[in-house]
Amino acid sequence: MERKLVMGNEAIALGAIRAGVRMVAGYPGTPSTEILETVAKHNDGSIHVEWSTNEKAAMEVGAGAAYAGARTLVTMKQVGLNVASDPLMSLAYVGVKGGMVIVSADDPGPISSQTEQDTRHFAQFSKLPVFDPSSPDEAYLMIADAFEYSEKYQTPVLFRPTTRVCHACVSIELLPKLDVPEPEGFIKDTMRWVIFPRLSYQNHIKIEARNVELSEVFSSYPKNIIRKGSGRKGVVSGGVSYAYTSEVIPEEIPFLKISTPHPFPERLAKEFIEDLDEVLVLEELDPVIEKELLQIAGKYHLNVKICGKLTHDTRNAGENSVESIRADLNHFLGQDEVGECQTTDTEENAVPKLPIRPPVLCAGCPHRASFYVVKKAMRGKKAVFSGDIGCYTLGNAKPLDMVDTCLCMGADVTIAQGLHIIEPDAVNFAFIGDSTFFASGITGVVNAVYNQTDIILVVLDNSTTAMTGHQPHPGTGVTMMGEVAAKISIENILRGIGLEWIETVNPLELDQAVDAVKRASKEKGVRAIIFKSPCIAVSRPGKLYEVKQDACTKCRVCINQLGCPAITVNAGRVVIEPSLCYGCGLCSQVCPSSAIGEVESNE
């Protein structure tokens, strides 16, 4: 068999292909993005792969394919599951025919998310099974199990990798593709596919009975494992925390692995804890396993103490690590039970700590120009700048300091409306990216026009979905599979909604852009400025800029107002690092001494 070094997300994708997936839809979001991209890369033409406009659309497209009997994969990050929750909650009652696996990648930390929400709670809330892989190689095999259980029980199944599973790399053995029948096609049956209240009631009864059955089935699931040991203290873990724990837990300690936190494998867990005095639960993020064990202990009147987040024996926020779990085990078992971290560092050879590197807008990013333009145009005026999710969230950093609010995707437009209602004397700006506009911004603009709210919509159109890795969207004119598609015009959409004042301008043309913002601020109603300039990863001008030292007065306006990473101070001189410059030219327009210009060609 062939072996391949893969990232966890690649393993999930390859596992889905092995399992016979026929349709994959999703919306990009770290840490899940590479799953769909990997399926597209390895697509032999038999799989429909799409970036949907948002997670709700992806869920509904996936549901339709599953209704027709196809194995379907839907991918998103944990906050994307919130967007998709409306169809998912109903889909849990309606059910599916073809296997449907919904990957919701959790982000403990959080490393690149607004929340640390735990998808296992969503599984309980929606009454759906959830699989919790502990490693990339396990995820490769487990995704096929998820499809199998989905089809057997005719239910969507959640799959919950976390960041360290998604982005870790391992060598896996590529197994032969499973023999999966061709999709049967959609069979009309209104009593099955049309969600009436009476039908929902009947299906709810079936779901509760099914989950009781699954609890028993999962108690025999091979990836839920009891490791026998000695003593009266035991440890329970799941997900990537199981992998960390496996590295440091003494061999004699009883150890239970939970790979299916819902429906919980009750019989297996009872068998594990009934002969113990104390149990430590190690999990990310919330006390899901811990609460299940407490419930089992109470139900069967077991005299066992369950320790974890609720008892403050482990942290209740953030990621776990080998080091944190070693410390938790030391506390639980006694300081001498688990070895300390071995190190050879001395004062002479100690590795220095890495510098703190907060995220910043790239050198040459057109968003820097867009924020600077609005800031300059509104100087001295009362204005509020509502931001959104994307690269442009980084406009909150100094010296720009141009993001006053950021809640969730699409909320810039509606937050600005609420602010204006209470403070009508302020000029309210709503900043949104082009991909986010299509994903969740249009509804808010409709609401603003309908309710006659006085706001300025600023669409930052850089022709890509930049923050998650430059995926296409409806405005790029190309699909995920590289096919030419209709290039949907943001300006035409806005005019169709009812906006009359719309102006498209290049933010890197500073004077014209500032003038456009000033004119917009004098208008009333919903008006829009589209700042259109491509991301540096999409298009690079090909010219460089430099500081003419004989003209530079060292005023540092370019540094203090823009914060471009390419502009630095070296030996007291302001310089532009050639390897970082992308030739946007914004600094040359800001410099009061005209000391910044294009690098002269040596040819």
N, C-alpha and C positions, 0 to 999 in steps of 0.2 A: 504494500500500500504506500502511496505517496504521502510524505510528511510536508507540512507547510508552516512557516512561521507567520502567525497572524495576530492582529489586534483583536480584542474581545468583540468589538462590533463586526469585524470581518468574520469572526467565527460564527456569530449569530446569523449573519447573512448567508454564509456558506451552508450552515445547518438548515436554514429555511429552504435553500435551493435543493439540498439533498432530500428534504422532506416533501418536495413536489409543489412548492408554492407557485401559484399562477398569476397572482396580482399583488403588487406591493405599492402602497400609497403612504405618504407621510408629509410632515412639515419639518424643515431642518431646525435642530435645536441641540446644542451641546448638553449632555454627552451622547446623544443618539445618532447624530447625523450620518456617520460613516456606514451605518447598516444599509440604508437604502442605496447609498452610492456604491457600495460593494456589490449589491444585487445587480445594479445597472451595469457595472463593469464586467460581471460574469454572466450576463444575460445572453442566452443562445438564441433569443428571439421568441421563446415560448412564454416569457413572463412580461406582463404589462407593468411598467414601472413609472410612477409619476410623483413629482412634487406637487401636492395639492395646494390650493390657495391658503388653506389653514387646516388645523387638526380636525375640526368638525367635518369639513368636506371630505378629508381622507377617511374618517370613520364611516361616513355614509356611503362613499364609493366602495369601501371594503365590504360593508354590509351587503350591498347589492351583489357583489361578486360571490360572497359566501352564500347568499340566498340561492344562487344558481349552481352551487355545489363545488365551487373552486376553493382551493386552499389559499387563504388571504393573509397577508402580513401588513399591519398598520404600525408606523413608527412615529415616535414623538418623545419629548422629554416630559418630566413630571408636571410642569406647569401647563404643557400642551394638553394633558389629560383633562384639565379643567375646561378648556375650550371644547373638547370632544365629549364632555360628560353628558350633555343633553341627549344626543343619540345613543350613547353607551348605556345609560340607565334604562332606556326603553328597550334597547337591543338585548339587554340581560333578560328581559321578560319574553321577548319575541323568540330569541334564539337564532341559530344558524343551521345550515345544512353542511356546507363545506367547512373545513377547519378554519377558524379565524383566531389569529394570535395578535394581540395588541401589545407592542413593546412600549413600556413607559419607563424610560431610563431616569432613575433618581440621582440627585446630585448632592450628596452629603457634603457639608463644608460651609455654605455652598460655594462651589468654585466658579460657576458662571450662571447663577440663577437668582431669582428674586426670593425664593423660598427653600426651605428644607423639608418639604412635605414628603410623606411616606406613602407610596402607592399601595402598600399592604392594607392601609386603612381604606383605600378606595375599593380594594377587592372585597373587604367586609361590607362596605356601604352598598356596593352594587350587587353583592352576593355572588361574585364570580370567582372561579378558581384563579390562583396566582402562583407562578413558579418563580423561585428566587435563587438563581445560579450563584455559585461561590467562586467560579473561575471561568476564564474564557473557554477552556477545553470542556468543562461541564456544560456551559451554555451551548456549545456546538451540538452536543447530544440531547440536551434537555429541550431544545426548541422543537425537535421532532416529537418528543413526548407530549409537548403542549398541543401540537396539531392533532395528535392521536386522541387525547382526552377531549379536545374540543369537538371532534367529529363524533366520538362515542356518546358524549352527553349532549350534543347539539347545542353547545353554548360557546360564546366568546370566552377566551382565556387570556388573562393578563400575564405578561412576562416582565419581570422587574430586575434588570441588571442595574448596578450602581456604577458611578464614574470609574472606580478602580477596576471593575470587571470590564467595562466598555473599553478602557484605554490601556489595559495591561496587554502584554504580548506573550504568547506561548507557542510552542510547536504542537500542532495537532495532526492526527492521522486522518486523512481524507477517506471517508467511507463511501461505498457504492451508493448511488441514488436509490431511494426507496421506490418500490413498485406502488404507485398511487393511481387509482382509476381516473379516467377522464371525467371532467365535470358533467353531471347529468343534465344540467340546464335548469332554468326556472320552471317550477311546476305551480300553476295557479292554485291557491288555496287560501281564501280570505279568512278562514278560521285560524290559519296559522300565521299569515304574514301581515294581517291588518290588526293593529293593536286597539281593540275595543276594551272598555273598562271591565266588562264581565270576563273577557278572555284574560286580562291581566290578573284578575283575582284568581282564576283557576291556575294560571301559570305560576303565580306566586306560591301556591300550595305545592306544585310540582318542584319548584326550585328548592324550597325548604327540604323536601324529601330527598331530592338529588344531593344536596349538600351533606346531609346525614350519611348518605351512601358514600359520597366522596371522602368524607372523613375516615371512614373505615377502609376504603380503597387506598387512600394515601398512607394509612398506617402500615401498609405492606409495600409502598412504593420504594424501589431499591435505592433511591437517592435520599430518602429519610433513613438515617443510620444511627443505631445505638452501638457505641463502643463500650464493652463491659470493662469494669475496673474494680478497684477495691476501695474501701473507705466509705464514709457516710456523706461525703461532699461530691457533688457532680456539677457539670457545666453543660449548658445548652447554648447553641449558636446557630446562625444561618447566614446565607449570603456571603459576601466577602469577609465578614467577621469570622466565619468558620475557617476560612483559609488562614487568616492571621492567627487564630487560636491554635490551629493545628501545628503551627511552627513552634509554639512555646509551651503548650500544656504538657505536664508530666504524663507518661504513658499509663500510670496506674489510676489516673483520675477518670471516673465514668464520664462519658462524653456523648451528647446527643446532637445530631445535625438535623435541622428542619429546612427542607427545600421547598415545601408547600405550606406556607403559613396560613393559607385559607383555601378550602376548608381545612381546619387544623387536624392533624393526625392524632386524635384524642387517645385512642387505645395505646398507641406506641408511646406517647408522652406519659400516660398513666403508668405504664409498665416501667418506664425509666425512673420516675420520681418517687414511686411508692415505697422503695426501700432506702431512700435517702433522707438525711436530716436537713441538709441545706443544698440549694441549687443556685448557681450564678448564671444569669442570662447575659450573653454578650451579643448585641445586635445594633444595627443602624436602621433607622434613625430613632424611632419611637418604641415604647415598650409593648410591642405587639405580641411577641412570643411570651414575654413576661406576664402579660394580662391573661393570656390563654392558660398558662400554667397555674396562675392563681385561681382561675375559675375551675380548672380540673381538680386542684387540691381541695377547694371548697365543696365541689360537687360530690367527691368521693370521701370527704372527711379525712384527708391525708395529713398527717402531722409532719409537714415539711415547710421549711422557710424558703421563700422565693426571693432572691436578691437581684437587684439590677438598677434600672433607672428610677423606679418608683421608691426604692429604699436609699437612693443616692449612693449606691455602691459603684455605679458607672455614670459617666457623663450623659446628660440628656440633650445634648446638641453637638453638632460637628461630626467629623469623620472619626472612625476608629483607626488604629494602626497596630502593628506588632508591638510597638513600645507601649502604647496606652493599654493594650490588652494584657501585656506582661505585668504592668503595674496593677491592673484590676485583679489579676490572678494572685499576685503577691499579697494583696490586701485580703483576698478571700481565703487563700490557702495558708497564709503565713509567710513572712518575709524570706524564709530559707527554702521554700518549696520550689520557686521558679527562679532560674538563674538570671542575674542581671545582664544587661547588654554588655558584651565584651568589646573593648576598644583598645587600640594600641596608641591612641593619641597621647602625646606629651606636649609640654609647652613648646618644645622644639619643632615637632612635626604636626601639630594640631592644624586641621584644615580650617581656614577662616570661614566665618558664616557668610552665606550668600547675601549680597545686597538686596534690599527690598526694592522690587520693581513694580510699581503700580501700573495698571494698564493705561495707555495714552493713545490718542489719535495718531495714526501713522504720519510720518513726514510726507507732505504733499496731499494729505487727505482733504478733499473738497469740503467736508463738513466743518473743518476748522475755519475755512473762509466764510461759510454760510453763517456760522455763529458770530464770527467777528463782524460781518456785515450788519447783522441785526443789532448787535451790541453798539456798534458805532452809530447806527441810524437812530437808536432809541436813547442815546446818552442824554441824561438830564430829564428824561420822561419817566412816568410811573408805568412800568411794564412788568408782566409776569410771563415766564417762559416755561411752559409745560412740555416735558420731554417724554420719551418713549423708549422701548426696548430695541437695542441695536448698537452699532458702533457709536452712533451719535449720543448715546447715554454718557459717553466719555467727555462730552462737552461740559459736564459738571465740574471738571477739574480746573483749577486755576492755571493760567491767568484768565481763561475764558469765562468760567463760572456762569454758564448759560443754561443750566438745567435746574429749574426750581422744583419740579415735581417729576416723579417717575413711578408709576404704579404697575401697569401691565400693558401688554401689546394693544394698541389702539386707544388707550385711555387718555392720551394727550389731548385729543379733540374734545372729549366729553368732560375731562377735568377742567379744561379751559372754559367750557360753557358754565360749569358750576361756579368757578371763580368770578366770571363776569357777572353772573346774576347777583352775587353778593357785593362785588366791588366794580360797578359799572364805569367808574372813573379811570380804571387801569386799562392799558392796552394789553390784551391777552393773546399771546402767541402759542400755537400748538405745533410742535416739531414732530414730524413723522417721516420714516424712510419709505422708499418706493415699495419694497417688498411688504413691509408692515401695512402700508396703505391698502394693498390688495387683500392682505390676510384679515385685517380687523379694523381698518380705519374708515371704510366707506359708510358703515352704519352710523358712526358718530357724526360724520359730515351731514348725512341726511337729517339726523336729529337736530343739528345746529341750524340748517336751512329751514326746516319745518317749524322750529320754535323761534326763529328770527333772532338768533343770538349773535352778538357783535364780537367776532373773533377773527384772527388772522391765521389761516392754515399755512404752514411752511412745509412743503414736501421736499425732502432731501433726496433727490433722485440721482443715485450713483450707478444705476444700470446693473445692479446685482444684489444678492442677499449676502452682504459682505461679512458680517460678524461670524456667521456659522460656516464660512468656507466658500463663498462665491457661487451659490447655487442659482439657477435661473428662476424667474418668476414670470407672471403673465405679461409684464411690461418689457421683457427682454427679447421676445420673438423667437424663443427656442425652448424646447421641452427638455426634460431630464435625459432623455435618450438621444438628444442632439437633433431632433427633428425641427424643421422650421414651422413656426406656429404664428397665429395672428398676434401681432404686437399691440397690446391693448394700451390705448392712450389715456394717461392719467388726466390730462387736460380735458379730453372729450367726456370722460366720466364725470368730472366736476361740472362741466357745462350741462350735462344731462341731468345732474342732480338739481341744478338751478343756480349755480354760481354765475355771476355776471362779471365780476372783477377778478380776472386771472392773468398773471404775468409769468412768463418763463424767462429766466435769466441765468447766466453763468456766474456763480459766486466768485470765481477767480477774476472776473472783470469788476474790480472793486467799486469804482465810482458809479457805474451803471447799476450795480446791485444795491448799493446804499440808497441811491435815488429811488429805486423801485420800492424798497421797504418804507421810505419816508412817505411816498405817495399812498401806499397801502394803509399806513397808519392814519391817514386823513379821511379814509373812506368809512362807510358804515356797513353793517351786515356781515355776512360770511364772505371773505375774500381770500384769495390764495396766491402765494408766491411759490413757484416751482423752481428750486435751485437745481439746475441740471448740469452735472459735471461727473464724468466717470470715476469710479474707484481706481486707485493707482494699480490695483491688480488686474484691472480690465484694460486700461490704456495708460501708457506713459508717454509724456510729451517728447522725451528724448533730449532735452536740453538741461543744462545745469546752471546754477547760480553761485556767485561768489561775492565775498565782501571785499570791496576795493579799499584797502587799508589806508591809502592816502586821503580818502574822503570820509572815512568812518570817524565819528566824534565820540564813539564808545558810549552813546546815550542808552544803548540796550533796549530801545523801544521794540525792536524786532523780537527780542527774547521776552520782555516783560508783558507784551500784549498778545503774542501769538502762542508761545510755548511749544514751538516746533522742535522735535527731537534732533533735527539736523543742524540747528543753530546752537553753538556752544561758545564758551569762553576758553581760550587756550593761551596761557602765558599773558593774560591781561588783554588779549585781542579777541574781538568777536569774529568767529569764523563759521563757515558752513562746511560740514563734513561731506565731501563729494560722494561717498558711498551711500549716504542716506538721502541726499537731495533727489527729489523727483521732478524738479522743474516746474512747480506750480506757479512760481513767480509772485506769490502773495507777499512775501517779505520785501520784495523790491518795491511794491506799491505802498507799503507801510513805512519804509525807512524815510525819515524827514530830511536826511542829508543826501538822498539819491546815491548812497554808497553801495548799494547791492545791485548787481547787474549780471547778465548772462556771461558765462565763461567764454572767453574768446577762443576760437578754434586755432589750433596750431598748424592747421593745414594751409 
